Amino acid sequence: MAQQQIALGDKVLDGLSELARLKHEQGDIPAAVELFERVRAGEVKMYGTGHPNTLNNLALAKIAMGDPASAVELYEEVRTGQAMAFGTSHPSYLNCLNNLAMAKYTLGDPASAVELYEEVRTKQVKVFETSHPSYLNCLNNLAMAKKA
């Protein structure tokens, strides 16, 4: 019975998340943020803190709303949860670090962004080929942050 409730909860949260993404794509950022926050609350209730997908989407929406400081807080929360759940070399953790660096860059802190991008790059070399899109994206982001 508990697994059926979780499955139903997942479907409801997936639907809300899809609606939030649609609102974001349509440019209705406040509605997207509100929906992503509802999804986040549901996932925290079901899975605990650090669930990667919704926090990532919510943080991206916060940046689009002009609130990169909130995005940094969300990415820091995900970072902690993912480090404990997956370790610090897992692709999801590295994606979170990359996103955290982007948020810090957007916040006007390119020095912190460079430091984080360097960490991501160093760990991605051990996980991915140097031709992997995630690695190349990190290199691009690192170059952008160093240029600032």
N, C-alpha and C positions, 0 to 999 in steps of 0.2 A: 504494500500500500504506500509506503514512504517513497519507493522508487517511482510509482505512478504519479505521486504528487510532484516530485522533482521533475519528471518528464513533462508534465503539464505546465509546471512553472517555467521550464526551459522554453517551451513553445510560446507561452505568453510573453516572456522576456525577449525572445527572438523577434516576435511580431512588433513589440514596442521599439526594439532596436532598429528594425528595418524602417519603421515609420520615422524614427528620429533621423536616420541616414537620408531618407527621402526629403524630410523637411530641411536638412542641412544642404542637400544638393539644390533645393529650390530657393535657397537663400533665406529661409525663415530660421535664422540661427537661434533666436530666443526660444522658439518652440522646440528645436532640436535639443538645446541644452536641457530644457525642462524634461523632455522625454528620456534623454540619456541619464539624467539624475534619477528618474524613477526606475530605470533599468538597473542602475548602479545600486540603488537601495535594495532592490529585489535580489540581485546577485550577492551582495554582501550578506543579506539575510540567509541565502541558500548556501553560499560557498565560503563566506568569510572575506576578509579584505584581500586585495591584490589580484582580483580577477582581471586578466589583461585586456580583454576586448572592449568592454564598456568603458573602463577608465580611460583607455586610449581614445576612444571615440568622443567621450565627454571632454577630455583635455583638448583634442583638436577643435571641438566646437567652442570651447572657452577661448582658444587662441583666435578663432575667427570672430568672436565677439569682442576682441580687443582686451582680453583678460589673461595674458600669458602667466601672470603670477599664480592664478588658480591652477593653470595647467601644470606649472612646475610642482605645486603641492601634490596634485594627483599623480604625476609621474614618479615623484619621490615615494608615494604610498605604494604604487605598483612595483617599483624597484625593490623595496624592502620585501614585499610579499613574494615576488618572483625569485629573488635571491634565496629565500628560505625554501621555496617549493621546488625550484629547478636547478639552482646553482648559478654561478656568475658567468658561465660560458654557454649557457643555453641560448639558442636563437631568439626566443621570446624576451629573455632578459636583455640581450644585446639590442633588440629592437626598441625596448623601453628606454635604454640608455641613449640611443640615437634620438628618440623623440624628446627625451629630457634635455639633451643638448640643443635641439631645435628650439624648444620652449625658452631655454636660457638665452639663446641668441636673440630670439624675438623680444625677450624682456630687456635686452640691451646689455647683456653680459657675455660678449664674445670670448673673453678669456676662459670663463667656466665652460663654455660650449667647446672650445678647442680642447681643453683637458678631457672632457667626456668623449669627444670624437676620437681622440688619440687612444683612449682606453678601449673604445668599441673596435677601432681598427686593429689594435694589437690582438684582441681576443678573436675577432672575426678571421684573421689570417690562420688561426689554429683550427677554426670550425669550417670555413668555406675556402673554396678556391679563390684566387685573386681576380678571377673573371666573374665571380658571382655577383648578381645585381645588388645584393645588400652591401657587399664590400665596396662596390663601385659607388653606390649611393653615399656611403659613409665618407669615401674619399672626396666626393664632390662637396658634401656638407662641410668637411674639414677645411677644404680650400676656401670655401665661402666665408667661413668663420675666421680663418687666418687673414683674409683680405680686409676684414672690417677693422 
